[in-house]
Amino acid sequence: MRLKNERSSNKIHVLRQLLSMYSHKLADSFVVITESQVRFRNL
């Protein structure tokens, strides 16, 4: 996570969005999350 706002409440919010939108892509991937984008790299 590369977030400008590193408060725990913001991290929880971002993780919930990630899981709800991209849960199918998380397996076998390296993920970088910012406020504006999510990047995936296959392992």
N, C-alpha and C positions, 0 to 999 in steps of 0.2 A: 504494500500500500504506500503510495506516494501522495499523501494528502497534505494540503496546506493547513487544514483544520484537523489536528490530530487528537481532538477530544474523543473520549471513548464513546460518547453518544453518537458522534458523527461516524466513527468506524463501524459501529453496529448498524447504523442506517445504510451505509455503503455495502456492507457484507450482505445484509438482507436483500438489497436490490440485486446484487450479484447472484445470489442463490436463486432468487425468483426468476431472473431473466436468463441465466446462463448455466444452470445446474447440469445440463446435458453435456456441456463442453469442458467441464472441470477435470474430469478423469484424464490422467496422462498429459496434463498441460501445466506449463509454468504461466502464471497469471500476474500481470501488473495492472494495478487499479489506480486511476487518478480521478479527480473530480469530473473530468470531461470525457474520459475514455477507458475502455477495458481492452487490454492486449493479451492475446494468447499465443503461446509457442508450444508446439508439440514436443514431447520428450522422446 
